[in-house]
Amino acid sequence: MTLERTFELRIPGTPAELLTPERVFGGRPPFRDLRREGEYLMGELVTYTPLIGDLRFPFRSRLQAEAEGRASLVALFPGDEGGEPPAFWAELSGEGTAVGDALAYTITVRLHAQLPEGEKWGGKALRRMAEAAFQRTISRALETLSQG
């Protein structure tokens, strides 16, 4: 299952903060353990789903400075490090622009989850319920973030 959502966010900030997303978004749901190592931003998107519990979607992205007052974030595939991707993982990409005393972001989140297919009608129904609950939960978390 893959879910994708693009959202726009505008928050107070300075052009220098475009290159410190770990400080701007760190500690704010749905982000957890957000950190930067050189040009790489990594962490987890975490959400609670009633049928499954806490779900953690690790991600790794490359932060790139663009023209003055602009930055971009490029999602990296977790399998790039030589292994299989985890059952749950995320791609986080986007662009940020300094506009006066604010930062404007366009962020795309693509979540990947391997759920069992379910061979009989009950298993298939459970999968559809899990997908619907999961989509509602992550959508709410992202809406909360975009509302500040």
Backbone as a printed PyTorch tensor [residue, N CA C, xyz], in Angstrom:
tensor([[[  0.8470,  -1.1660,   0.0000],
         [  0.0000,   0.0000,   0.0000],
         [  0.8980,   1.2370,   0.0000]],

        [[  0.5660,   2.1920,  -0.8400],
         [  1.2880,   3.4550,  -0.8810],
         [  0.2710,   4.5820,  -0.7860]],

        [[  0.5130,   5.5050,   0.1410],
         [ -0.3280,   6.6820,   0.2920],
         [  0.5340,   7.9090,   0.0600]],

        [[  0.0010,   8.8670,  -0.6900],
         [  0.7610,  10.0880,  -0.9650],
         [ -0.0900,  11.2940,  -0.6450]],

        [[  0.5420,  12.2890,  -0.0560],
         [ -0.1480,  13.5210,   0.2940],
         [  0.8180,  14.6810,   0.1390]],

        [[  0.3810,  15.7320,  -0.5400],
         [  1.1600,  16.9570,  -0.6610],
         [  0.4220,  18.0390,   0.1070]],

        [[  1.1400,  18.7880,   0.9180],
         [  0.4970,  19.8620,   1.6440],
         [  1.3940,  21.0830,   1.6630]],

        [[  0.7800,  22.2260,   1.8870],
         [  1.5000,  23.4910,   1.9560],
         [  1.4370,  24.0030,   3.3720]],

        [[  2.5130,  24.6030,   3.7880],
         [  2.6620,  25.0490,   5.1610],
         [  3.3690,  26.3910,   5.1530]],

        [[  2.8890,  27.3170,   5.9460],
         [  3.5390,  28.6280,   6.0780],
         [  3.6880,  28.9120,   7.5600]],

        [[  4.9370,  29.1220,   7.9850],
         [  5.2150,  29.3700,   9.3920],
         [  6.2010,  30.5360,   9.5170]],

        [[  6.2320,  31.2150,  10.6610],
         [  7.2160,  32.2900,  10.8480],
         [  8.6260,  31.7010,  10.8150]],

        [[  9.5600,  32.4460,  10.2240],
         [ 10.9340,  31.9720,  10.1860],
         [ 11.8230,  32.8290,   9.3130]],

        [[ 13.1150,  32.5450,   9.3860],
         [ 14.1180,  33.3000,   8.6310],
         [ 14.6920,  32.4300,   7.5140]],

        [[ 15.3200,  33.0450,   6.5010],
         [ 15.9260,  32.2590,   5.4230],
         [ 16.9230,  31.2080,   5.9290]],

        [[ 17.6730,  31.5020,   6.9760],
         [ 18.6470,  30.5420,   7.5070],
         [ 17.9650,  29.2790,   8.0200]],

        [[ 16.7270,  29.3930,   8.4840],
         [ 16.0190,  28.2400,   9.0240],
         [ 15.5640,  27.2530,   7.9500]],

        [[ 15.5970,  27.6730,   6.6840],
         [ 15.2830,  26.7310,   5.6090],
         [ 16.2530,  25.5570,   5.6150]],

        [[ 17.4650,  25.7990,   6.0730],
         [ 18.4870,  24.7530,   6.0760],
         [ 18.5990,  24.0550,   7.4280]],

        [[ 17.6290,  24.2810,   8.3030],
         [ 17.5980,  23.5940,   9.6040],
         [ 16.2110,  23.0160,   9.8780]],

        [[ 15.7140,  22.1660,   8.9860],
         [ 14.3670,  21.6090,   9.2150],
         [ 14.2800,  20.7860,  10.4900]],

        [[ 15.4090,  20.2560,  10.9550],
         [ 15.3760,  19.4830,  12.1980],
         [ 14.9890,  20.3570,  13.3770]],

        [[ 15.3010,  21.6610,  13.3190],
         [ 14.8950,  22.5730,  14.3890],
         [ 13.4810,  23.0960,  14.1630]],

        [[ 13.1260,  23.3470,  12.9060],
         [ 11.8020,  23.8890,  12.5960],
         [ 10.7060,  22.8640,  12.8830]],

        [[ 10.9200,  21.5980,  12.4860],
         [  9.8820,  20.5740,  12.6060],
         [ 10.1250,  19.5810,  13.7390]],

        [[ 11.3160,  19.5740,  14.3220],
         [ 11.6320,  18.6300,  15.3840],
         [ 10.6870,  18.7720,  16.5630]],

        [[ 10.2040,  17.6560,  17.0710],
         [  9.3020,  17.6640,  18.2160],
         [  7.8550,  17.9470,  17.8710]],

        [[  7.5560,  18.1650,  16.5920],
         [  6.1740,  18.4220,  16.1730],
         [  5.6160,  17.1660,  15.5060]],

        [[  4.4070,  16.7570,  15.9120],
         [  3.8120,  15.5920,  15.2560],
         [  3.6340,  15.8740,  13.7690]],

        [[  3.7960,  14.9130,  12.9340],
         [  4.0380,  13.4920,  13.1680],
         [  5.5140,  13.1110,  13.1830]],

        [[  6.4390,  14.0970,  13.2960],
         [  7.8710,  13.7970,  13.2420],
         [  8.4030,  13.3170,  14.5870]],

        [[  9.3090,  12.3420,  14.5270],
         [  9.9950,  11.8670,  15.7270],
         [ 11.4520,  11.5900,  15.3580]],

        [[ 12.3450,  11.8650,  16.2880],
         [ 13.7790,  11.6290,  16.1170],
         [ 14.3160,  12.3140,  14.8610]],

        [[ 13.8310,  13.5100,  14.5860],
         [ 14.2700,  14.2550,  13.4100],
         [ 15.6800,  14.7870,  13.6590]],

        [[ 16.5970,  14.4750,  12.7540],
         [ 17.9850,  14.9070,  12.9090],
         [ 18.6180,  15.0940,  11.5400]],

        [[ 19.7320,  15.8190,  11.5480],
         [ 20.4510,  16.0360,  10.3050],
         [ 21.8960,  15.6420,  10.4850]],

        [[ 22.4050,  14.9430,   9.4900],
         [ 23.8170,  14.5850,   9.4410],
         [ 24.3430,  15.0850,   8.1060]],

        [[ 25.0670,  16.2020,   8.1430],
         [ 25.5370,  16.8130,   6.9070],
         [ 24.3570,  17.2690,   6.0740]],

        [[ 24.2960,  16.7910,   4.8470],
         [ 23.1960,  17.1750,   3.9620],
         [ 21.9930,  16.2350,   4.0540]],

        [[ 22.0400,  15.2660,   4.9560],
         [ 20.9670,  14.2800,   5.0720],
         [ 20.0650,  14.5740,   6.2590]],

        [[ 18.7620,  14.5340,   5.9990],
         [ 17.7520,  14.6840,   7.0340],
         [ 17.1050,  13.3270,   7.2160]],

        [[ 16.9910,  12.8800,   8.4460],
         [ 16.3870,  11.5840,   8.6950],
         [ 15.5560,  11.6290,   9.9640]],

        [[ 14.6960,  10.6640,  10.0840],
         [ 13.8290,  10.5660,  11.2450],
         [ 12.7110,   9.5940,  10.9460]],

        [[ 11.6000,   9.7800,  11.6600],
         [ 10.4370,   8.9210,  11.4820],
         [  9.1820,   9.7750,  11.4580]],

        [[  8.2310,   9.3380,  10.6700],
         [  6.8690,   9.8370,  10.7660],
         [  6.1280,   8.8010,  11.5920]],

        [[  5.4730,   9.2350,  12.6560],
         [  4.8200,   8.2960,  13.5710],
         [  3.3480,   8.6490,  13.6730]],

        [[  2.5280,   7.6250,  13.5930],
         [  1.0940,   7.8030,  13.7440],
         [  0.5100,   6.6040,  14.4860]],

        [[ -0.5870,   6.8410,  15.1780],
         [ -1.2800,   5.7650,  15.8810],
         [ -2.4960,   5.3700,  15.0580]],

        [[ -2.6360,   4.0940,  14.7960],
         [ -3.7890,   3.5480,  14.0830],
         [ -4.4840,   2.5680,  15.0160]],

        [[ -5.7860,   2.7450,  15.2660],
         [ -6.4890,   1.8930,  16.2300],
         [ -6.3240,   0.3910,  15.9930]],

        [[ -6.3540,  -0.0630,  14.7730],
         [ -6.2620,  -1.4980,  14.5180],
         [ -4.8500,  -2.0570,  14.6670]],

        [[ -3.8490,  -1.1860,  14.5270],
         [ -2.4680,  -1.6650,  14.4830],
         [ -1.6210,  -1.1230,  15.6320]],

        [[ -1.9120,   0.0620,  16.1210],
         [ -1.0960,   0.6990,  17.1490],
         [ -0.1800,   1.7420,  16.5270]],

        [[  0.9300,   2.0550,  17.2100],
         [  1.8900,   3.0280,  16.6880],
         [  2.5680,   2.4870,  15.4430]],

        [[  2.5680,   3.2850,  14.4030],
         [  3.2850,   2.9410,  13.1810],
         [  4.3960,   3.9510,  12.9840]],

        [[  5.5740,   3.4400,  12.6880],
         [  6.7440,   4.2950,  12.4740],
         [  7.2070,   4.1220,  11.0410]],

        [[  7.3560,   5.2520,  10.3660],
         [  7.7940,   5.2660,   8.9780],
         [  9.1340,   6.0030,   8.9010]],

        [[ 10.2390,   5.2790,   8.9240],
         [ 11.5370,   5.9440,   8.8230],
         [ 11.7140,   6.5490,   7.4280]],

        [[ 12.4340,   7.6630,   7.3800],
         [ 12.7300,   8.2880,   6.0990],
         [ 14.1440,   8.8520,   6.1250]],

        [[ 14.6540,   9.0840,   4.9410],
         [ 15.9700,   9.7040,   4.7610],
         [ 15.8800,  10.5430,   3.5010]],

        [[ 16.2700,  11.8150,   3.5970],
         [ 16.1900,  12.7390,   2.4780],
         [ 17.4820,  13.5590,   2.4120]],

        [[ 17.7360,  14.1150,   1.2410],
         [ 18.9010,  14.9910,   1.0610],
         [ 18.4090,  16.4340,   0.9980]],

        [[ 18.9860,  17.2870,   1.8490],
         [ 18.6590,  18.7060,   1.8930],
         [ 19.6210,  19.4410,   0.9670]],

        [[ 19.0650,  20.2440,   0.0590],
         [ 19.8960,  20.9700,  -0.8960],
         [ 19.5560,  22.4540,  -0.8460]],

        [[ 20.5900,  23.2830,  -0.6810],
         [ 20.3970,  24.7260,  -0.7730],
         [ 20.2670,  25.0770,  -2.2480]],

        [[ 19.2940,  25.8880,  -2.5710],
         [ 19.0860,  26.3390,  -3.9490],
         [ 19.4970,  27.8110,  -4.0120]],

        [[ 18.8750,  28.5700,  -4.8800],
         [ 19.1250,  30.0110,  -4.9400],
         [ 18.8190,  30.6070,  -3.5650]],

        [[ 19.3290,  31.7860,  -3.3210],
         [ 19.1520,  32.4120,  -2.0090],
         [ 17.6730,  32.4420,  -1.6170]],

        [[ 17.4080,  31.9990,  -0.3990],
         [ 16.0400,  31.9850,   0.1030],
         [ 15.2300,  30.7790,  -0.3370]],

        [[ 15.8990,  29.7550,  -0.9010],
         [ 15.1910,  28.5520,  -1.3510],
         [ 15.9920,  27.3090,  -0.9700]],

        [[ 15.2820,  26.2370,  -0.6760],
         [ 15.9170,  24.9530,  -0.3800],
         [ 14.9880,  23.8510,  -0.8650]],

        [[ 15.5670,  22.6960,  -1.1470],
         [ 14.7460,  21.5540,  -1.5520],
         [ 15.1480,  20.3310,  -0.7460]],

        [[ 14.2350,  19.4100,  -0.6650],
         [ 14.4370,  18.1590,   0.0430],
         [ 14.1260,  17.0380,  -0.9480]],

        [[ 15.0940,  16.1440,  -1.1550],
         [ 14.9530,  15.0600,  -2.1180],
         [ 14.8640,  13.7440,  -1.3480]],

        [[ 13.7730,  13.0010,  -1.5610],
         [ 13.5720,  11.7250,  -0.8750],
         [ 14.5790,  10.7020,  -1.3760]],

        [[ 15.0840,   9.8870,  -0.4570],
         [ 16.0090,   8.8100,  -0.8000],
         [ 15.3560,   7.4720,  -0.4900]],

        [[ 15.5440,   6.5200,  -1.3530],
         [ 15.0090,   5.1780,  -1.1760],
         [ 15.8230,   4.4560,  -0.1100]],

        [[ 15.1810,   3.8540,   0.8960],
         [ 15.9500,   3.2210,   1.9710],
         [ 16.7860,   2.0410,   1.4970]],

        [[ 16.4100,   1.4090,   0.4090],
         [ 17.1780,   0.2930,  -0.1160],
         [ 18.4770,   0.7240,  -0.7730]],

        [[ 18.7000,   2.0550,  -0.9280],
         [ 19.9260,   2.5520,  -1.5380],
         [ 21.1630,   2.1650,  -0.7320]],

        [[ 20.9600,   1.8010,   0.5090],
         [ 22.0940,   1.4490,   1.3650],
         [ 22.4150,  -0.0320,   1.2900]],

        [[ 21.8820,  -0.7340,   0.3020],
         [ 22.2480,  -2.1190,   0.0780],
         [ 21.3230,  -3.1590,   0.6700]],

        [[ 20.2550,  -2.7650,   1.3220],
         [ 19.3630,  -3.7460,   1.9210],
         [ 17.9510,  -3.6050,   1.3900]],

        [[ 17.0970,  -4.4730,   1.8710],
         [ 15.6860,  -4.3990,   1.5320],
         [ 15.0440,  -3.2720,   2.3450]],

        [[ 14.0640,  -2.5900,   1.7610],
         [ 13.3870,  -1.5600,   2.5540],
         [ 12.5770,  -2.2180,   3.6690]],

        [[ 12.3570,  -1.4950,   4.7650],
         [ 11.5270,  -2.0470,   5.8410],
         [ 10.0780,  -2.1820,   5.3820]],

        [[  9.2650,  -2.8660,   6.1650],
         [  7.8460,  -3.0570,   5.8240],
         [  7.1070,  -1.7220,   5.8060]],

        [[  7.5240,  -0.7840,   6.6300],
         [  6.9350,   0.5450,   6.6880],
         [  8.0490,   1.5580,   6.5140]],

        [[  7.9170,   2.4520,   5.5350],
         [  8.9050,   3.5080,   5.3290],
         [  8.2500,   4.6670,   4.5970]],

        [[  8.9280,   5.8100,   4.5870],
         [  8.3620,   7.0210,   3.9940],
         [  9.3540,   7.6830,   3.0690]],

        [[  8.8070,   8.4140,   2.1230],
         [  9.5790,   9.3230,   1.2900],
         [  9.1140,  10.7250,   1.6530]],

        [[ 10.0560,  11.6000,   1.9560],
         [  9.7430,  12.9750,   2.3130],
         [ 10.5160,  13.8790,   1.3710]],

        [[  9.7950,  14.6850,   0.5950],
         [ 10.4300,  15.5950,  -0.3480],
         [  9.6820,  16.9200,  -0.3400]],

        [[ 10.2980,  17.9380,  -0.9290],
         [  9.6040,  19.2160,  -1.0060],
         [ 10.5250,  20.3720,  -1.2830]],

        [[  9.9320,  21.5570,  -1.1800],
         [ 10.6470,  22.8040,  -1.3960],
         [ 10.2580,  23.7890,  -0.3150]],

        [[ 11.2160,  24.6340,   0.0450],
         [ 10.9560,  25.6920,   0.9930],
         [ 11.4500,  27.0130,   0.4440]],

        [[ 10.7270,  28.0760,   0.7610],
         [ 11.0820,  29.4100,   0.2900],
         [ 10.8990,  30.3920,   1.4340]],

        [[ 11.8610,  31.2930,   1.5910],
         [ 11.7280,  32.3700,   2.5670],
         [ 10.9460,  33.4990,   1.9090]],

        [[  9.8540,  33.8890,   2.5530],
         [  8.9930,  34.9460,   2.0310],
         [  8.8080,  35.9660,   3.1500]],

        [[  9.5820,  37.0400,   3.0990],
         [  9.5160,  38.0400,   4.1670],
         [  9.9670,  37.4280,   5.4770]],

        [[  9.1070,  37.4920,   6.4980],
         [  9.4440,  36.9140,   7.8010],
         [  8.7850,  35.5550,   8.0030]],

        [[  8.5240,  34.8610,   6.8860],
         [  7.8790,  33.5450,   6.9610],
         [  8.6000,  32.5530,   6.0590]],

        [[  8.3360,  31.2770,   6.3230],
         [  8.8370,  30.1850,   5.4960],
         [  7.6350,  29.4890,   4.8820]],

        [[  7.6650,  29.3390,   3.5610],
         [  6.5820,  28.6620,   2.8510],
         [  7.1140,  27.3320,   2.3430]],

        [[  6.4400,  26.2590,   2.6930],
         [  6.8610,  24.9160,   2.3100],
         [  5.7850,  24.2420,   1.4720]],

        [[  6.2260,  23.4750,   0.5090],
         [  5.3880,  22.5120,  -0.1850],
         [  6.0440,  21.1630,   0.0720]],

        [[  5.3740,  20.3020,   0.7900],
         [  5.9580,  19.0370,   1.2340],
         [  5.1150,  17.8830,   0.7080]],

        [[  5.7910,  16.8810,   0.1470],
         [  5.1200,  15.6690,  -0.3040],
         [  5.5860,  14.5060,   0.5540]],

        [[  4.6350,  13.7950,   1.1100],
         [  4.9040,  12.6100,   1.9180],
         [  4.3070,  11.4170,   1.1830]],

        [[  5.1220,  10.4220,   0.9480],
         [  4.6440,   9.1730,   0.3400],
         [  4.9740,   8.0660,   1.3420]],

        [[  3.9330,   7.4010,   1.8440],
         [  4.1070,   6.3470,   2.8360],
         [  3.9490,   4.9860,   2.1700]],

        [[  4.8380,   4.0760,   2.5330],
         [  4.8180,   2.7190,   1.9890],
         [  4.5870,   1.7560,   3.1510]],

        [[  3.6200,   0.8660,   2.9960],
         [  3.3180,  -0.1170,   4.0400],
         [  3.0130,  -1.4600,   3.3870]],

        [[  3.6730,  -2.4870,   3.8670],
         [  3.3960,  -3.8350,   3.3930],
         [  2.4120,  -4.4800,   4.3600]],

        [[  1.1930,  -4.6420,   3.8870],
         [  0.1610,  -5.2840,   4.6840],
         [ -0.1550,  -6.6260,   4.0460]],

        [[ -0.4850,  -7.6330,   4.8500],
         [ -0.8520,  -8.9210,   4.2610],
         [ -2.0750,  -8.7680,   3.3620]],

        [[ -2.0780,  -9.5050,   2.2730],
         [ -3.1630,  -9.4100,   1.2940],
         [ -4.4840,  -9.9260,   1.8450]],

        [[ -4.4870, -10.9910,   2.5790],
         [ -5.7390, -11.5920,   3.0430],
         [ -6.3280, -12.4370,   1.9300]],

        [[ -6.4350, -13.7080,   2.1850],
         [ -6.8720, -14.6190,   1.1270],
         [ -8.3830, -14.7920,   1.1000]],

        [[ -9.0360, -14.6370,   2.2240],
         [-10.4770, -14.8260,   2.2760],
         [-11.1380, -13.4760,   2.5000]],

        [[-12.4490, -13.4490,   2.4330],
         [-13.1560, -12.1730,   2.5230],
         [-12.8910, -11.4530,   3.8370]],

        [[-12.7540, -12.1890,   4.9350],
         [-12.4880, -11.5500,   6.2290],
         [-11.1360, -10.8580,   6.2500]],

        [[-10.1090, -11.5130,   5.7150],
         [ -8.7740, -10.9200,   5.6470],
         [ -8.7370,  -9.7150,   4.7330]],

        [[ -9.4540,  -9.7960,   3.6280],
         [ -9.5140,  -8.6660,   2.6980],
         [-10.2410,  -7.4830,   3.3280]],

        [[-11.3170,  -7.7690,   4.0620],
         [-12.0610,  -6.6980,   4.7330],
         [-11.1950,  -6.0430,   5.8050]],

        [[-10.4450,  -6.8450,   6.5560],
         [ -9.5610,  -6.2970,   7.5770],
         [ -8.5020,  -5.4090,   6.9490]],

        [[ -7.9480,  -5.8270,   5.8140],
         [ -6.9440,  -5.0120,   5.1350],
         [ -7.5480,  -3.6720,   4.7050]],

        [[ -8.7530,  -3.6910,   4.1350],
         [ -9.3830,  -2.4430,   3.6920],
         [ -9.6620,  -1.5280,   4.8870]],

        [[-10.1070,  -2.1000,   6.0140],
         [-10.3490,  -1.2860,   7.2110],
         [ -9.0450,  -0.6920,   7.7210]],

        [[ -7.9630,  -1.4780,   7.7220],
         [ -6.6630,  -0.9760,   8.1800],
         [ -6.1810,   0.1460,   7.2710]],

        [[ -6.3340,  -0.0200,   5.9640],
         [ -5.9080,   1.0260,   5.0250],
         [ -6.6950,   2.3130,   5.2550]],

        [[ -8.0170,   2.2030,   5.4280],
         [ -8.8480,   3.3900,   5.6340],
         [ -8.4880,   4.0880,   6.9470]],

        [[ -8.3170,   3.3140,   8.0220],
         [ -7.9570,   3.8970,   9.3210],
         [ -6.5860,   4.5510,   9.2480]],

        [[ -5.6660,   3.8900,   8.5850],
         [ -4.3150,   4.4040,   8.4500],
         [ -4.3200,   5.7230,   7.6750]],

        [[ -5.0560,   5.7650,   6.5770],
         [ -5.1040,   6.9790,   5.7600],
         [ -5.7230,   8.1380,   6.5420]],

        [[ -6.8050,   7.8960,   7.2700],
         [ -7.4300,   8.9540,   8.0850],
         [ -6.4670,   9.4610,   9.1450]],

        [[ -5.7700,   8.5490,   9.8100],
         [ -4.8880,   8.9340,  10.9020],
         [ -3.7200,   9.7710,  10.4100]],

        [[ -3.0610,   9.3410,   9.3380],
         [ -1.9140,  10.1150,   8.8510],
         [ -2.3780,  11.4390,   8.2660]],

        [[ -3.5450,  11.4780,   7.6500],
         [ -4.0760,  12.7380,   7.1150],
         [ -4.3170,  13.7330,   8.2470]],

        [[ -4.8780,  13.2570,   9.3640],
         [ -5.0960,  14.1440,  10.5160],
         [ -3.7750,  14.6790,  11.0610]],

        [[ -2.7700,  13.8090,  11.1660],
         [ -1.4630,  14.2470,  11.6820],
         [ -0.8460,  15.3160,  10.7930]],

        [[ -0.9350,  15.1350,   9.4860],
         [ -0.3750,  16.1090,   8.5560],
         [ -1.1710,  17.4030,   8.5580]],

        [[ -2.4880,  17.3330,   8.7200],
         [ -3.3000,  18.5310,   8.8270],
         [ -2.9160,  19.3320,  10.0700]],

        [[ -2.6980,  18.6360,  11.1900],
         [ -2.2930,  19.2950,  12.4250],
         [ -0.9900,  20.0570,  12.2150]],

        [[ -0.0410,  19.4210,  11.5280],
         [  1.2350,  20.0580,  11.2460],
         [  1.0340,  21.3020,  10.3870]],

        [[  0.2010,  21.2180,   9.3650],
         [  0.0220,  22.3460,   8.4570],
         [ -0.7570,  23.4920,   9.1060]],

        [[ -1.5140,  23.1890,  10.1790],
         [ -2.2570,  24.2460,  10.8860],
         [ -1.4070,  24.9210,  11.9500]],

        [[ -0.2060,  24.3620,  12.1920],
         [  0.6770,  24.9590,  13.1870],
         [  0.3240,  24.4810,  14.5360]]])
